[in-house]
């Protein structure tokens, strides 16, 4: 049985000094008794790894033997928990290692780039690497950021639909735009309000704020600015009720046509022209087969499925692997994977022209998971870690990351479509994605 924790004098909760003098089981007993809150372990102990170890003791006693054995097998030592606490995760009991591969280098806008990918899907890195090879053999990828602005759309409610329409009309005036911009911009050094688009649904009014956010992905920045802007709006229109700071017209982490049409985060287009000889030698197929398969699968097939933003082969595969490697929010793969892949015979009448257009890549190089050492190292590998420094403008690193994501998706699309065109997909997965049988 676990040792009982010594009761501090007067029945007061144990202090940090008391806990420092106790063994792990004694501290765990304090948690079980309620004398110390589970979520306070890191703060009270001051030793983050010890806090994780104690928490594991507490949970192991609550679990079935099989579940406790599973928790015991989870690694937890030698991890920078001090970076995680208060920023990335709560109630921490360990970490889950992921294999990290690299694809490339791929020539992107005249510069070689190595693309880190964290995944457990066999063939994904190898296939993307083949696409990078073909692209580099062809002279590389050209990519550009067309738009850059993160969005947040609060839901407001008015006494009537006419009152909602009145506020919407005011928001669209130069005076209204200036009031909201001044309030919004007062909350941030890097963020700048670009636009506010009102949408009325009966008594509801949704204001879709679009904000430049420097090298941050920007959700916290735009949310903070929205709160201040709504306060300014309520001073002029006291009947405005803030229902929710996010009214789902943003749209964050959910499929939405508005992201596909108007964009969110970085809107990026990337293209390359692949000589027919490279298509034959590296991709093992023909230009005509690539164009034919892409049209019937990615365009007609996706249209028949009623897809929104899904006119591609597997953009989400590459987006998610890069996001996991680089400390991005993996749930944002939902909208960040919006992509249309186009293939056609190039103007020379022989080569393959291939492009991806991705209207809503949400990335940042500061904040969130980018502060963790391994994820920061992956960003460093690509030359876009942290905030951009002069003479580069704020946001340069995040925009660079957006173009790298698009180039990696282009490589992944090229390779998978080649495998499908040549009917090699199943064979390659059977060869590379199956562990050998033990003797």
SVG drawing of the C-alpha trace seen along z (x, -y; Angstrom):
<svg xmlns="http://www.w3.org/2000/svg" viewBox="-37 -57 56 77">
<polyline fill="none" stroke="black" stroke-width="0.4" points="0.0,0.0 1.2,-3.5 2.6,-5.4 0.3,-7.9 1.4,-11.5 2.4,-13.3 -0.3,-15.8 1.0,-19.3 0.5,-21.2 -3.0,-22.6 -4.4,-20.5 -3.2,-23.0 -2.5,-21.8 1.2,-20.7 3.6,-23.4 6.2,-23.0 8.7,-22.5 6.6,-19.7 6.2,-18.0 9.9,-18.3 10.7,-16.3 8.2,-13.5 8.7,-10.4 6.7,-9.9 4.2,-7.6 3.6,-10.1 3.0,-12.9 0.7,-10.6 -1.2,-9.9 -1.7,-13.7 -3.2,-13.8 -5.5,-10.9 -6.7,-12.5 -7.4,-15.8 -4.7,-17.7 -2.9,-18.4 -4.8,-18.9 -3.6,-16.8 -3.2,-19.7 -1.0,-21.6 1.7,-18.9 4.1,-20.7 3.7,-24.0 3.9,-22.5 6.8,-20.2 8.8,-22.4 10.2,-19.3 8.2,-18.6 9.4,-15.1 8.7,-14.1 5.2,-15.6 4.6,-13.3 6.0,-10.3 3.7,-11.0 0.7,-11.5 1.4,-8.1 1.4,-6.5 -1.9,-8.1 -3.6,-6.9 -2.1,-3.4 -3.9,-2.7 -7.2,-3.7 -6.8,-1.5 -7.3,2.2 -4.1,4.2 -4.1,4.3 -4.6,0.6 -2.0,-0.1 0.5,2.0 -0.2,0.0 0.4,-3.3 3.7,-1.8 4.9,-1.1 4.3,-4.7 7.7,-6.6 8.0,-9.7 11.6,-10.3 14.0,-12.8 11.3,-15.1 11.3,-18.9 8.2,-19.2 9.1,-22.7 8.3,-23.7 4.9,-22.0 3.6,-23.2 1.2,-26.0 1.4,-26.0 0.9,-22.7 -0.8,-20.0 -2.3,-19.3 -2.5,-16.3 0.6,-15.0 1.6,-11.3 4.2,-10.9 4.7,-11.3 4.1,-9.4 7.2,-9.1 6.5,-9.4 9.0,-8.3 10.3,-11.3 11.3,-11.0 12.5,-13.5 11.5,-14.0 13.7,-15.8 15.5,-18.0 13.1,-19.6 14.0,-22.7 11.5,-25.4 11.7,-28.9 15.4,-28.1 16.4,-26.8 16.8,-23.2 14.4,-22.4 14.3,-19.2 10.8,-18.4 10.4,-16.7 7.4,-14.4 6.2,-12.6 4.0,-9.7 3.2,-6.0 1.9,-5.4 4.4,-3.3 5.1,-4.5 4.1,-8.1 7.6,-9.5 9.1,-7.3 6.3,-8.3 6.6,-12.0 10.4,-11.7 9.9,-10.3 7.8,-13.3 10.5,-15.6 13.0,-13.8 10.9,-14.2 10.2,-17.9 13.9,-18.6 14.9,-16.8 12.4,-19.0 14.0,-22.2 12.0,-22.6 8.7,-24.1 7.6,-27.7 5.2,-28.7 3.6,-32.0 1.4,-33.2 -1.7,-34.9 -3.4,-35.9 -2.4,-35.9 -5.0,-36.4 -6.4,-34.4 -10.1,-34.7 -12.4,-34.7 -16.2,-35.2 -18.1,-36.1 -21.8,-35.4 -23.8,-38.5 -27.5,-38.7 -29.8,-41.7 -33.4,-42.3 -34.6,-42.0 -33.5,-41.1 -33.8,-44.8 -31.5,-45.7 -29.0,-43.1 -29.2,-44.5 -28.6,-48.0 -25.4,-47.0 -24.2,-45.0 -24.7,-48.1 -22.7,-50.2 -19.9,-47.7 -19.6,-48.0 -19.2,-51.8 -15.8,-53.5 -16.7,-54.9 -17.6,-51.5 -14.5,-49.8 -12.3,-52.5 -13.8,-52.1 -13.4,-48.3 -9.9,-48.5 -8.7,-51.0 -10.1,-48.9 -8.8,-45.6 -5.3,-46.9 -4.9,-48.4 -4.6,-44.8 -1.5,-43.6 1.9,-44.8 2.0,-42.4 -1.7,-41.8 -3.4,-44.1 -7.1,-43.9 -7.5,-43.6 -11.3,-43.2 -14.6,-42.5 -17.3,-40.8 -20.9,-40.9 -23.4,-38.1 -27.0,-38.3 -29.2,-35.2 -32.4,-36.6 -31.5,-38.2 -28.0,-36.8 -25.1,-38.8 -21.7,-37.1 -18.7,-39.3 -15.8,-37.5 -12.7,-39.3 -9.6,-38.8 -6.2,-39.6 -2.6,-39.5 -0.8,-37.8 2.9,-38.0 4.7,-34.7 2.1,-33.4 -0.7,-31.2 -2.8,-33.9 -5.9,-32.4 -5.2,-33.9 -4.3,-37.2 -7.4,-37.5 -9.7,-36.4 -8.2,-39.0 -8.7,-41.7 -12.3,-40.6 -13.2,-40.9 -12.0,-44.5 -13.7,-45.3 -17.0,-43.9 -16.7,-46.1 -16.3,-49.1 -19.3,-48.0 -21.4,-47.6 -20.7,-51.2 -22.4,-52.4 -25.0,-49.6 -25.9,-48.7 -28.4,-46.0 -25.6,-43.9 -25.2,-40.6 -22.1,-38.6 -23.3,-35.0 -19.9,-33.4 -16.5,-34.7 -16.4,-31.9 -19.7,-31.6 -18.4,-28.9 -18.1,-31.2 -14.4,-31.4 -14.2,-28.4 -11.8,-26.6 -11.2,-22.8 -14.4,-22.0 -15.2,-21.5 -16.6,-24.8 -17.0,-26.2 -16.1,-29.7 -12.5,-28.6 -12.4,-27.1 -13.8,-30.2 -12.4,-33.1 -9.4,-31.5 -8.1,-31.3 -4.5,-31.5 -2.2,-31.3 -3.6,-30.9 -0.8,-29.3 -0.4,-28.1 2.5,-25.9 3.4,-24.5 6.0,-22.7 6.6,-21.4 7.8,-17.8 9.5,-16.7 8.0,-13.5 11.4,-11.8 11.2,-12.4 7.6,-11.1 8.8,-7.9 12.1,-7.4 11.2,-8.5 7.4,-8.3 7.2,-5.1 4.2,-6.3 3.3,-8.6 2.1,-12.2 -1.2,-11.2 -1.9,-8.6 -1.3,-11.2 -3.6,-13.7 -6.3,-11.1 -6.2,-9.7 -6.1,-13.0 -9.1,-14.3 -11.3,-11.3 -10.3,-10.8 -9.5,-14.2 -11.9,-16.3 -14.8,-14.1 -14.7,-11.7 -14.5,-14.4 -17.3,-16.3 -19.6,-13.3 -18.8,-12.9 -20.0,-16.4 -16.6,-17.3 -15.7,-20.8 -12.0,-21.4 -11.2,-17.7 -10.2,-17.8 -6.9,-16.0 -5.5,-12.6 -4.2,-12.8 -3.1,-16.4 -4.2,-15.7 -1.6,-13.0 1.3,-15.4 -0.2,-18.3 -0.7,-16.3 2.7,-14.7 4.4,-18.1 2.2,-19.6 3.0,-16.9 6.7,-17.3 6.7,-21.1 4.5,-21.8 1.4,-23.0 -2.1,-22.3 -2.9,-18.9 -6.6,-19.4 -6.3,-22.3 -5.5,-19.7 -9.3,-19.8 -9.2,-23.2 -5.4,-23.3 -5.8,-20.3 -8.3,-22.0 -6.6,-21.5 -7.2,-21.2 -4.6,-19.3 -4.5,-20.1 -2.6,-18.2 -2.4,-19.0 -0.1,-18.7 2.3,-21.7 2.6,-24.3 5.5,-22.4 2.9,-19.6 4.9,-16.9 5.7,-17.8 3.3,-17.6 2.2,-20.8 1.1,-20.1 -0.2,-22.5 -1.8,-22.6 -3.9,-25.5 -4.5,-25.5 -6.6,-28.4 -6.5,-27.8 -3.1,-26.6 -2.9,-27.6 0.6,-27.7 2.9,-29.6 6.5,-29.6 6.1,-31.0 3.8,-29.9 2.0,-26.6 4.0,-23.5 6.8,-25.4 8.4,-26.1 9.1,-22.5 12.8,-21.6 12.2,-18.8 9.5,-20.7 11.6,-23.8 14.5,-21.8 12.3,-20.7 11.4,-24.4 15.1,-25.2 15.8,-22.5 13.5,-24.3 14.9,-27.8 11.8,-29.2 12.1,-28.9 10.7,-31.7 9.9,-35.2 11.4,-36.7 14.2,-39.2 15.0,-42.4 15.4,-42.9 12.6,-40.3 9.1,-41.6 7.0,-40.1 5.3,-37.0 8.0,-36.0 8.8,-32.7 5.2,-31.6 4.6,-32.4 7.7,-30.4 6.4,-27.5 3.1,-27.7 4.9,-27.5 6.9,-24.5 3.7,-22.7 2.3,-23.3 5.5,-22.1 5.4,-18.9 1.7,-18.4 2.6,-18.8 5.3,-16.1 2.9,-13.8 0.2,-14.3 2.6,-13.7 3.9,-10.5 0.6,-9.0 -1.1,-9.9 1.8,-8.3 1.3,-5.1 -2.4,-5.1 -1.9,-5.9 0.4,-2.9 -1.6,-0.7 1.3,-0.4 -0.3,-1.6 -1.3,1.7 2.0,3.4 4.1,0.6 2.1,0.7 2.4,4.5 6.2,4.1 6.9,1.2 4.0,1.1 4.1,4.7 6.4,6.0 8.2,9.2 6.7,12.4 8.7,13.8 10.3,17.1"/>
</svg>
